[in-house]
Every structure is written in structure tokens, then in C-alpha cells.
Amino acid sequence: MAFDPYEVREDFPILKKTVNGKSLVYFDNAATTQKPVQVVEAIKDYYYNYNSNVLRSINTLSSQATDLYIESRRKIARFIGAEEDEIIFNKNTTEGLNFLAENLAHRTWRSSVVTSIMEHHSNLLPWRRIVSEKGGKLTVVGMNDEFTINMEAVEKSLEEGCEILTVTHVSNVLGTSNPVKELSRLAHKHGSLFILDAAQSIPHIPFNVKEVDPDCMAFSGHKMLGPTGIGVLYVKRSMLEDMEPRELGGGMVKTVTSETQVYEDIPFRFEAGTPNIEGVVGLAAAVDYLSKTGLKNIAEHESKLVKHFLDGLDKSTIEVYGPRESDKYVGIVSFNFKGIHPHDVAQMLDADGIMIRSGALCAEPLVNALGVNAVARVSFYLYNVFEEVDRLHESLRRMKSFI
């Protein structure tokens, strides 16, 4: 079946909402995505028919809930090409990256980390703290003229010796995609771990961990049609077996005596306490939805939206931060309206029912490297349509009267 964004929109009741008397246009998908009825219904079905704790009791309800939970884990793992015991559930990408930084800090390592200027704060601050505590070194490499990571600088830093290369796949500011297969190859060539922040890529483009070969990777459910409060951390099984759980308690031990304990098998030893069952169920429903729609279809649709947006801009008033070619973007474009602060741009668009993001986007070093303190950002997803982009163009044109 051909992809039809208008049919897709029927699954998202919130898109029928009005804001300030105007029909809602939601272009803040890089912050979080809207949820289809299928995800909401899956969560409701869990609470109506299966609500119980999992992996504990032997009663019928708990057994049914456990089966649903395990099958949901299997679906989510398959979605990225992983084995089900290679993913850990947590709150979000931020928690996953912090878990890695804290866990790896307790291993014997050279305390040297390479990252990039393109990172979200979540893939910068945890590593900065760890190398500071360990007396190590954090190298932040820059970008090239195509607004992707400077590969020559990466290779030079790897040659000098480092424990970890940790980078974003798709920039949450620029929408550009880094060459992750080549980065993975380079890291492993030099004996470094390769860690990937995939928060802005997993929801939008086809991805398989066996092809890219990251050692670890983090992403969030709420950016891919799932509920908030559920994240996924992928770690290679061989590496996961050597990691120590940082949180201890119920559900992550096989036996406990007055003096010692035996941890559960992976991944459950890393999931202490009652898990976010509804979040896992909801994310599995989101994965079903994305798989049925097809990530290739989604990527192609977003590329067309980006091109339509860029082609319709008044270049005399709008400065875009990123490549000239529209096919270089993964659904995200940041810009500034000359003479108007991006917060004012966002506020005026909001008055027209158009939701965008403005500010430093939790990536201040990158925004500052662009020569500004803030930007306006539009980010598209599978339910956005050309007519919404046309409304955005019209609203931006009306702003010329304010300068």
C-alpha cells in the first residue's frame, strides 16, 4: 500500500485540535512526537485486561502481563536488529547515556573520550563529568563544510589513543546525519568503543545495529510515537556481560543471602524494581505502527517536506543553518529570521497555531558554533503535510512587517 500522510493523520486525534482559533500545525517533532490511537489503545488494553506486575508472581494475570512484556521487548529489539537480551529499558536517551558514562567509569580505561561539537547536552555533560573525575581528557571535534562531523579530526584523535568515541547520529539542531558506519569502523580499528546517540535517527530512517555495529546505542520512545518515560539502551551482549548493575533491589537478583547475592541474567540485572510496563507495551505498539508504515516511506516523505520548506523560504529574511541540498536533512531544519529573535518568531507562529521550537535546543556549543545564541527549529514527521508547510511560509511572510 502506498504511503498516504492524510490517512496517517486520521490516527492522530490531536491533529484535529485548534490552537488560538487555528487548526493545529505541529512542527516540534524533534522534541516529542504525537501518539496514534493504536499506541493509546495498546496502553489502555494493558490496564483494562492485563494490569499486574511482571516477572514475579505465578498467578494468571501476572503470567499474561509477563508474556505481553516479553513479547514487547522482542518486538523492540527486532526493530533495531538486536537480540532481546541486548536492550535495557530506562526512562530516555539521557538516562541511557548517563548509565554508560557511570558504568564505564568503573572499568579500567584511559579516561579519554572523543565526541563532537554536534552533541546534545546528554551526550556531552556525562562524559565531561567522568573525565574530570578520572583526571582524563575530553576531545570535542568540530564539523566540516557539510555540517557533519570532521572525520579527519576524529581519526587524528583516535590515533592519539582514546577509550570511547561517542557521537550523535542525527543532529537535533541541524538535521544532518553523520557517517556512522565509517565512524564505527574507525573506532574499532583503533580499539575504541563506539557509542551512538540515536534519539533523532531511530524514529526516522531504517537502522540495524548489525550493519552499523555500535557497541552501545541509546534512544527514546517518545520521539517515535511511543509514550514518555520509556527509553532503550542497546549494549552488545559481550560487553553487557562485563557490566555491573548500578541500581540494586527487587527483580534484578536470583538469590540473596545475609551476606551475598547472585544477579539475574542480562538484561534483567540492569532493570531493578518494577519496570515501566505500560511504556514498554506502548513503545511496542509504536514500533508496530512504524514498521507497518515503513521507515523508508517516512524518510522519503520527510525529505519532500524539507525540500518544500526550503524552496518556499524568502532567503532575504531567513538564514538557514545547514547544507544547501534538501536531501542532506533528516526532518529537521533550524533557521533565524533576520531582525527577529527566534523566541519571538516561535511566539508569533504559535499565535497562528503553528508549534515549533526555539532556543539553544539543549545543544549550546553547537548553536554557539553557528555564531548565534538561539535558533528557530522546525521538525517534521510522518503525519505532516505540504499544506501545513504552506501555512508556515505564509506566517513567516507576514513577519516582514515587524522588521
C-alpha positions in Angstrom: 0.0 0.0 0.0 1.3 3.4 -0.9 2.1 5.8 1.9 -0.6 8.4 2.4 0.1 11.1 5.1 -3.6 12.1 5.0 -4.6 8.6 6.0 -1.9 8.6 8.7 -3.3 11.8 10.1 -6.6 10.0 10.9 -4.8 8.0 13.6 -3.7 11.2 15.5 -6.8 12.8 17.1 -4.7 15.7 18.5 -4.2 17.0 14.9 -7.8 18.0 14.8 -7.2 20.3 17.7 -7.4 24.1 17.3 -4.9 26.5 18.9 -5.7 30.2 19.2 -8.6 29.6 16.9 -6.4 28.0 14.2 -6.1 24.3 13.3 -3.0 22.8 15.0 0.2 22.5 13.0 2.8 20.5 14.9 6.3 21.0 13.8 8.1 20.2 17.1 8.6 16.5 16.5 12.3 16.5 17.4 11.2 17.4 20.9 8.5 14.8 21.1 6.0 13.2 18.7 2.2 12.9 18.8 0.7 9.5 19.7 -1.5 7.4 17.4 -4.7 5.8 18.7 -3.1 2.4 18.3 -0.5 3.3 20.9 -3.0 4.7 23.3 -5.3 1.7 22.8 -2.5 -0.7 23.5 -1.8 1.0 26.8 -5.5 1.1 27.7 -5.8 -2.6 26.8 -2.9 -3.4 29.1 -4.5 -1.6 32.0 -8.0 -2.9 31.3 -7.1 -6.6 30.7 -3.6 -7.4 31.9 -2.6 -5.0 34.7 -0.2 -6.8 37.0 3.4 -6.8 37.9 5.7 -8.8 35.6 8.5 -11.4 36.1 7.4 -12.1 39.7 4.1 -13.7 40.6 2.9 -17.0 39.1 -0.8 -16.1 39.1 -2.7 -15.9 35.8 -2.8 -12.2 35.4 0.9 -11.7 36.1 1.8 -14.5 33.7 -0.3 -12.8 31.0 1.3 -9.5 31.7 4.7 -11.0 31.7 4.1 -12.7 28.3 3.0 -9.3 26.9 6.0 -7.6 28.4 8.5 -10.2 27.0 6.9 -10.1 23.5 7.0 -6.3 23.6 10.8 -6.4 24.4 11.2 -8.9 21.5 9.5 -6.5 19.0 11.5 -3.5 20.1 14.8 -5.4 19.8 13.9 -6.7 16.4 13.1 -3.2 15.2 16.8 -2.3 15.5 18.2 -5.7 14.6 19.2 -6.5 18.1 18.8 -9.6 20.3 16.2 -9.2 23.1 18.8 -9.6 25.8 20.9 -6.7 24.4 18.4 -4.0 25.3 17.9 -2.4 28.6 14.7 -0.3 29.4 15.1 3.0 31.1 13.5 6.5 31.1 15.0 8.0 28.0 18.2 8.6 25.9 19.6 10.9 28.7 19.4 8.1 31.3 20.9 5.6 28.9 24.0 7.8 28.1 24.4 8.6 31.8 24.3 4.9 32.6 27.1 4.2 30.1 29.3 7.0 31.4 28.9 6.0 35.0 29.3 2.3 34.3 32.3 2.6 32.1 34.0 5.0 34.6 34.3 2.0 36.9 36.2 -0.1 34.4 39.9 0.2 33.8 40.2 2.7 31.0 42.4 5.5 29.8 39.9 8.2 30.7 40.0 9.6 27.2 36.8 10.3 25.3 36.2 11.8 21.8 32.9 13.4 21.0 31.7 16.2 18.7 30.5 19.8 18.7 27.2 18.5 17.4 26.1 16.8 20.6 23.0 17.2 22.6 24.0 18.1 26.2 23.0 14.5 27.2 26.0 13.2 25.2 28.4 15.8 26.4 27.9 16.5 30.1 28.0 12.9 31.4 31.4 12.4 29.7 32.7 15.8 30.8 32.0 14.9 34.4 33.5 11.4 34.1 36.8 12.5 32.6 37.0 15.4 35.1 36.6 12.9 38.0 39.0 10.4 36.5 41.6 13.1 35.5 41.1 12.2 31.9 40.7 14.1 28.6 37.6 15.0 26.6 38.2 15.9 23.0 35.4 17.7 21.1 35.9 17.6 17.4 34.3 20.1 15.0 32.2 20.0 11.8 33.1 20.1 8.2 31.6 22.3 5.5 28.7 19.9 5.1 27.6 20.3 8.7 28.6 16.8 9.7 31.4 15.6 11.9 35.0 16.3 10.8 36.3 12.8 10.0 39.9 13.8 9.8 39.8 15.3 13.3 38.1 12.1 14.5 40.7 9.9 13.1 43.5 12.0 14.4 42.0 11.9 17.9 41.6 8.1 17.7 45.2 7.7 16.6 46.3 9.6 19.7 44.5 7.0 21.8 41.1 7.1 23.4 38.7 4.7 25.2 35.4 5.9 23.7 34.1 7.6 20.6 30.6 8.8 21.4 28.6 10.8 18.8 25.1 11.7 17.6 23.7 10.0 14.6 21.4 12.9 13.5 21.9 16.4 14.9 18.9 17.7 16.8 19.8 21.2 15.6 20.9 20.7 12.0 19.1 17.6 11.0 22.3 16.3 9.3 23.3 12.6 9.5 26.8 11.6 10.5 28.5 8.7 8.6 28.0 6.2 11.4 29.2 3.1 9.6 32.6 4.8 8.9 32.8 6.2 12.4 32.1 2.7 13.8 34.8 1.2 11.6 37.4 3.9 12.6 36.7 3.5 16.3 37.1 -0.3 16.2 40.2 0.0 14.0 41.8 2.0 16.8 40.5 -0.2 19.7 37.9 2.3 20.9 34.3 1.7 21.9 31.7 3.3 19.6 28.7 4.8 21.3 25.8 6.3 19.4 23.1 8.8 20.4 20.3 7.7 18.1 17.4 9.7 19.5 16.9 11.6 16.2 17.6 8.7 13.8 15.7 5.6 15.0 12.3 7.3 14.6 13.0 8.5 11.0 15.3 6.2 9.0 16.0 2.5 8.6 18.6 1.3 11.1 20.2 -2.1 12.0 22.8 -2.5 14.8 24.4 -5.4 12.9 25.1 -3.2 9.9 26.3 -0.1 11.8 28.0 -2.1 14.6 27.8 0.3 17.6 29.0 -1.1 20.9 26.2 0.9 22.6 23.3 3.0 21.5 20.6 5.0 23.2 17.2 6.3 22.0 13.8 7.4 23.4 10.3 6.1 22.9 8.5 9.4 23.0 10.3 10.6 19.9 9.0 7.7 17.9 5.2 7.7 18.6 5.7 6.0 22.0 4.8 7.2 25.4 7.1 9.4 27.6 9.2 7.8 30.3 10.5 4.8 28.2 13.9 4.7 26.7 16.1 1.9 25.2 19.8 1.3 25.7 21.4 -1.2 23.4 24.6 -2.8 24.5 26.4 -5.7 22.8 25.9 -8.9 24.7 29.6 -9.5 25.2 30.0 -6.0 26.7 26.8 -6.2 28.8 28.0 -9.4 30.5 31.0 -7.5 31.9 29.0 -4.6 33.2 28.0 -4.1 36.8 24.4 -3.1 37.8 24.4 0.4 39.2 20.9 0.1 40.8 20.1 -2.7 43.2 16.9 -4.1 44.5 14.0 -6.3 43.6 13.7 -8.1 40.3 17.4 -8.0 39.4 18.7 -10.8 41.6 18.3 -14.6 41.5 19.1 -15.2 45.2 20.1 -13.1 48.2 21.6 -14.3 51.5 22.5 -12.3 54.5 26.0 -11.9 53.1 25.9 -12.1 49.3 23.7 -12.1 46.2 23.5 -13.6 42.7 22.4 -11.2 40.0 19.8 -12.1 37.4 20.8 -12.8 33.8 21.2 -9.9 31.4 19.3 -7.7 30.7 17.2 -8.0 33.8 20.1 -7.4 36.3 20.1 -3.8 35.0 16.3 -3.2 35.5 15.8 -3.1 39.2 12.3 -2.6 40.6 9.0 -2.6 38.8 9.6 -1.6 35.2 7.6 0.9 33.2 5.3 -1.9 31.8 2.8 0.5 30.1 5.7 2.3 28.5 7.2 -0.9 27.1 3.8 -2.0 25.8 3.1 1.4 24.3 6.6 1.5 22.6 6.0 -1.9 21.1 2.7 -0.6 19.6 4.6 2.4 18.2 7.2 0.0 16.7 4.4 -2.0 15.1 3.0 1.3 13.7 6.3 2.4 12.3 7.1 -1.0 10.8 3.7 -1.2 9.1 4.1 2.4 7.7 7.7 1.7 6.7 10.7 3.8 7.7 11.8 4.2 4.1 8.4 5.7 3.3 8.7 8.0 6.3 12.2 9.2 5.4 11.2 9.9 1.8 8.1 11.9 2.9 10.2 13.9 5.4 12.7 14.7 2.7 9.9 16.0 0.4 8.6 18.2 3.3 12.1 19.6 3.9 12.6 20.4 0.2 9.2 22.1 0.1 10.0 24.2 3.2 13.4 25.2 2.0 12.2 26.0 -1.5 9.5 28.3 -0.2 11.6 30.4 2.1 12.4 34.1 1.4 16.2 34.0 1.5 16.4 37.7 2.0 14.8 37.4 5.5 15.6 33.8 6.5 19.0 32.3 7.3 19.1 28.5 7.3 21.8 26.7 9.3 22.8 23.6 7.3 23.5 22.3 3.8 22.0 23.7 0.7 20.8 20.3 -0.5 17.5 19.3 0.9 18.3 15.6 0.8 21.0 16.2 3.5 18.4 16.8 6.2 16.6 14.1 8.3 13.4 16.0 9.0 14.9 18.9 11.0 15.8 22.4 9.8 17.0 25.3 12.1 16.9 28.9 10.9 16.7 32.5 12.0 14.5 35.4 10.8 16.8 38.3 10.3 15.9 41.1 12.8 13.6 39.0 14.9 14.6 36.9 17.9 13.8 33.2 17.5 11.6 33.2 20.6 9.6 36.0 19.1 9.3 34.0 15.8 8.1 31.0 17.8 5.6 33.1 19.7 4.2 34.7 16.5 3.9 31.3 14.9 2.1 29.9 18.0 -0.5 32.7 17.5 -1.1 31.2 14.1 -1.5 27.7 15.6 2.0 26.5 14.5 4.1 24.8 17.1 7.9 25.0 16.7 10.9 25.1 19.0 13.2 28.0 19.7 16.4 28.5 21.8 19.7 26.7 22.1 17.9 23.3 21.8 19.9 21.6 24.6 23.0 21.9 22.3 24.5 25.3 23.2 28.1 24.5 22.0 26.7 23.7 18.5 24.4 26.7 18.4 27.2 29.0 19.5 29.5 27.5 16.9 26.9 28.7 14.3 27.6 32.2 15.5 24.3 32.7 17.4 22.7 32.1 20.8 19.4 30.7 19.6 17.6 29.4 16.6 14.1 28.6 15.5 13.6 24.9 14.6 11.0 23.1 12.6 11.0 19.3 12.6 8.7 17.1 10.5 7.2 13.6 10.9 5.1 11.2 9.0 1.8 13.0 9.7 2.8 16.4 8.4 1.7 17.6 5.0 2.6 20.2 2.4 -0.4 22.4 3.3 1.0 22.8 6.8 4.3 23.9 5.4 2.5 26.4 3.2 0.8 27.9 6.3 4.3 28.2 7.9 5.5 30.0 4.8 2.6 32.4 4.9 3.1 33.2 8.6 6.8 33.8 8.0 6.0 36.2 5.2 3.7 38.2 7.4 6.5 38.7 9.9 8.3 41.0 7.4 6.1 43.8 8.6 7.8 43.6 12.0 11.3 44.4 10.7 
